[in-house]
Amino acid sequence: LGDAVSVVDEVSGFRYFDARDLLGFVDGTANPTGLDLPASALVGDEDADFAGGSYVVVQKYLHDLQAWGRTPTPLQEEIIGRTKIDNIEIDDDDAPRKSHKSLATIEDADGNEYDILRDNMPFGRPGQKEFGTYFIGYSRYLWVIERMLQRMYIGEPPGAYDRLLDFSTPHTGTTFFAPTRPMLQTLVEGA
């Protein structure tokens, strides 16, 4: 991109033990696989002009690892919605406050679940006292990302926001559309 951009922030992520994040939980276990992967992450025939592209949300979260470390494991598991050691989903359907897992699970009015492809990378910059997660999510539908963020930040019901945000603070966030190579070539030819 040359001189067309300026570097404002640079984050080097890494893979951690057993696909865990810095909070100690396995991350990305709900990712679509096989034939579900393109159906979840790539725009389809419903939007022919953009078919094959993907909506991409990018966020940098910084964790308060000291506060998280002082939180008892059963409460951590309740907040995340999974057991910490063996990564088993916790059913919180009847709980007054939903877990991160439940708030990030998106369904339409008919009860159909819509997945996104998550590619979270833990990172640490000890010299700057920054430790966190760099989140990248790919979605076929922009509304799925928007609904996920609403449920996390506003809550469902409103006010019952994602308690993970008590320990993880967003520092950056944006949404992009990633076009296909033929779409980019068409744009270049049109310019």
N, C-alpha and C positions, 0 to 999 in steps of 0.2 A: 504493500500500500504506500510505501515510500513516505513522502512529505505530506500526504493527504490526511494523516492522522497524527495525534500526539499521545504518547503513553502517559496515562494518568495514574494507573494502578497496575501492578503486575503480581500475579499470584501463581505460584508453582504448587500444584497439588500432587498427591501421592496416593498409592494404594496402601491401605493399612491392613493389619492382621485380619484374616477371615472376612474381608470386605466390610469391616466395621468402620464407623465414623469415630471422631475423637471423643464422643460421648459414651462410647463403648458398645453401641448397638450395631447389628448387621444392617446395612443400608441398601436400599434398592431391591428388596426381595419381592416387591409387587410388580416389578418390571414385566411388560409383555414379552413373550418369546415366540419363536416360530412364526406362523402366519399371522398371529395377533400383533406382532411388532410393526409391520408396515401399516396395518389397519389402524393402529393407535397413533402412530407418529407422522404419517404422510397424508397430506390432503388428497382426497379421492375425487371421484367423478362429480360429487355434489358441487364442486367449484372448479369446473374444467379449466379455467384460465390459470389456476394455481396448482393444479394436480401434480403430485409428486414432490411439492415443496413441504415445508414444515414450519409451524410457529414455534419459536424458541424463546424460552424465558431463562434469563441468567441472573443469579443473585449471589451476592457474597454475604455470608453470615459470620459474625464473630461470636464465639462462645465464651461465656463466663465459666471457665472450667473449675474454678475454686468453688463457686456457688453450686454448680452441678455436683461436684464431689462431696459436698456437705449434704446433699439431698439423698435420703435413704433409697436404696435400690427399689423397693416395692413402689415408691412414689414415682421414681424415674420410669419404671415399667408402665405405670398407669398413664403417665404423660405421653410416652411414646406409643403405647398400645401393643407392645410385644415384650416377651420376657428377654432379659438381658443375656443370659448365658446361652440358652438353647433356641432363641429366636422363634418362639411360638406366639401366634396372634392371641391377644386378649380380647374377649368379647365385651364390648362396653356399650352395647345397644341400649341397655336399660340404665346406664349411668347418667347422672345429671350433667356431667361435663365430659365431652368427647375427647378422645386421644388425638394425637397428631395423625396417626394412621387413619382414624375414622374421618377426621376433617379433610384429609387429603384424598379421600375416596369420593369420587364424583359420580352421581347417578342422575339420569333425567327423570322427568315426571312419571315415566312408566317403570322406573326401577332398573333401567339398563345402565350398567356401569361403564364408564369411559376411562380408559387408562391413558397414561402418558409414559414416555420413555424417560427415566430419570438417570442422570449420570452425575452423581455427587462425588466430589473429590475433597477429602480432608486436606487441610494445609496448616502449616505452622510457620510463623516468622518470630522466633524467640527474641531477636534483637528489638523488635517493635512490639513485643508482648501481644501478638495477634495469633489466635488459634481459632480455626473455624471450619466451615464447609463452604465450598464453592459449588453451587447448585446450578445444573443445566437441565432443563426439561424440554422435551420435544413433543408436540401435540398436533394431531390432525385438525383439531378444532380450537380456535382462539377462545371460545366461550368456556372451555374446560379449564384452561389456565386461569381465566378471570374468576370463575366460580371457586376454584381451589384457593386462590388468594383471598377472596372475600370470606370464605369459611375460616381460613387461618387467622386473618387479621381482625375481622369483625365478629366472627363466631356464629354458631348456629345452636341455639338462638343467639341473636345479637347480644354481645357482652361476654359470651362464653367462648372467647378467642382461644387459640392454640396456646396452651401453657408452655410449650417449648419456647415461645417467644419471651418468656420470663428469663431465659438463660441464653438465648441466641438472638442477637440483634442484627437486623439487616443493615448493611452498609452501602450496598449498591443493588440495583435491580432495573432490568429493562426487558422488553419483549421485542423480538425481531421476527421477520419472516425470512426464512432461508429458501431461496428459489432453486429450481433445478438448473442444471448446466444449459439445457436448450433455452430456458427462459432468459438466463443471463445473456446468451448469445443473441437472442432476439432483441434484447434491450441495447446491446452494443451496436448491432446492425442498425437499429432505429436512431441511434445517436449520430 
